[in-house]
Amino acid sequence: MSQKATDASALMLSGSVAALSVGGATSLVLYTLGQVDPVVLAVGAAGPVALVLAAGSLLRSVGRAKADMHTENHNHFTGPVTNHTEVHTSTKGMFGRTQNHNG
């Protein structure tokens, strides 16, 4: 594993430990107060997950709509024409976002 991958793994593990401790502390406080209702906890836990899934679906739909947009270019030239296209590609980020730059 590269050093970058090892650092990312350590960050994810420490984040999961932090989330576990916060969730465990909240559960312990609710249990000791006697206010624990499993159905309410399940609904409360499912709410943020549903929100994230809905936002992801919306973003995916917007991305597909943008990709399906029909763009049409009409160029009219007179005289000799030289066409030269140069594309520079760079990939960055944890999830491999690729950006293509013309020019």
C-alpha positions as CSV (number, residue, x, y, z in Angstrom):
1,M,0.0,0.0,0.0
2,S,1.2,3.5,-0.7
3,Q,1.6,6.0,2.0
4,K,-1.4,8.0,0.8
5,A,-3.6,4.9,0.9
6,T,-2.3,4.1,4.4
7,D,-3.1,7.6,5.6
8,A,-6.6,7.4,4.1
9,S,-7.3,4.1,5.8
10,A,-6.1,5.5,9.1
11,L,-8.4,8.5,8.7
12,M,-11.4,6.3,7.9
13,L,-10.7,4.0,10.9
14,S,-10.4,7.0,13.3
15,G,-13.6,8.5,11.9
16,S,-15.5,5.2,12.4
17,V,-14.2,5.0,16.0
18,A,-15.4,8.6,16.6
19,A,-18.8,7.8,15.2
20,L,-19.1,4.6,17.2
21,S,-18.2,6.4,20.5
22,V,-20.7,9.2,19.8
23,G,-23.5,6.8,18.9
24,G,-22.7,4.6,21.9
25,A,-22.7,7.5,24.3
26,T,-26.0,8.7,22.9
27,S,-27.5,5.2,23.2
28,L,-26.2,4.9,26.8
29,V,-27.7,8.2,27.9
30,L,-31.1,7.4,26.3
31,Y,-31.1,3.9,27.9
32,T,-30.3,5.2,31.3
33,L,-33.0,7.9,31.1
34,G,-35.5,5.2,30.1
35,Q,-36.5,7.0,26.9
36,V,-35.4,4.3,24.5
37,D,-38.0,3.2,22.0
38,P,-36.4,1.0,19.3
39,V,-38.8,2.2,16.6
40,V,-38.0,5.8,17.3
41,L,-34.3,5.0,17.2
42,A,-34.6,3.1,13.9
43,V,-36.6,6.0,12.3
44,G,-34.1,8.5,13.6
45,A,-31.2,6.5,12.2
46,A,-32.9,6.0,8.8
47,G,-33.6,9.7,8.3
48,P,-30.1,10.9,7.5
49,V,-29.5,7.8,5.4
50,A,-32.6,8.4,3.3
51,L,-31.6,12.1,2.9
52,V,-28.1,11.1,1.6
53,L,-29.6,8.5,-0.8
54,A,-32.1,11.1,-2.1
55,A,-29.4,13.7,-2.6
56,G,-27.2,11.1,-4.4
57,S,-30.1,10.1,-6.7
58,L,-30.8,13.8,-7.5
59,L,-27.2,14.5,-8.3
60,R,-27.0,11.4,-10.5
61,S,-30.2,12.5,-12.4
62,V,-28.8,16.0,-12.9
63,G,-25.5,14.5,-14.2
64,R,-27.4,12.2,-16.7
65,A,-29.6,15.1,-17.9
66,K,-26.5,17.2,-18.4
67,A,-24.8,14.5,-20.4
68,D,-27.9,13.9,-22.5
69,M,-28.3,17.6,-23.5
70,H,-28.1,18.0,-27.2
71,T,-25.6,20.6,-28.2
72,E,-25.1,21.4,-31.9
73,N,-22.4,23.6,-33.4
74,H,-22.6,25.0,-36.9
75,N,-19.4,26.5,-38.2
76,H,-19.1,28.1,-41.6
77,F,-15.6,28.8,-42.9
78,T,-14.3,30.2,-46.1
79,G,-10.7,29.6,-47.2
80,P,-8.2,27.0,-46.0
81,V,-9.1,25.6,-42.5
82,T,-6.8,23.8,-40.1
83,N,-8.3,22.0,-37.2
84,H,-6.1,21.2,-34.2
85,T,-7.4,19.8,-30.8
86,E,-5.3,19.1,-27.8
87,V,-6.7,17.5,-24.7
88,H,-4.9,17.5,-21.3
89,T,-6.2,15.0,-18.8
90,S,-5.5,15.1,-15.0
91,T,-7.0,12.7,-12.4
92,K,-7.1,13.9,-8.8
93,G,-8.9,13.0,-5.6
94,M,-9.8,10.0,-3.5
95,F,-12.5,8.9,-5.9
96,G,-10.6,9.5,-9.1
97,R,-12.2,12.7,-10.5
98,T,-10.9,13.1,-14.1
99,Q,-10.9,16.5,-15.7
100,N,-10.2,17.1,-19.4
101,H,-8.9,20.4,-20.5
102,N,-8.9,21.5,-24.1
103,G,-6.2,23.8,-25.3
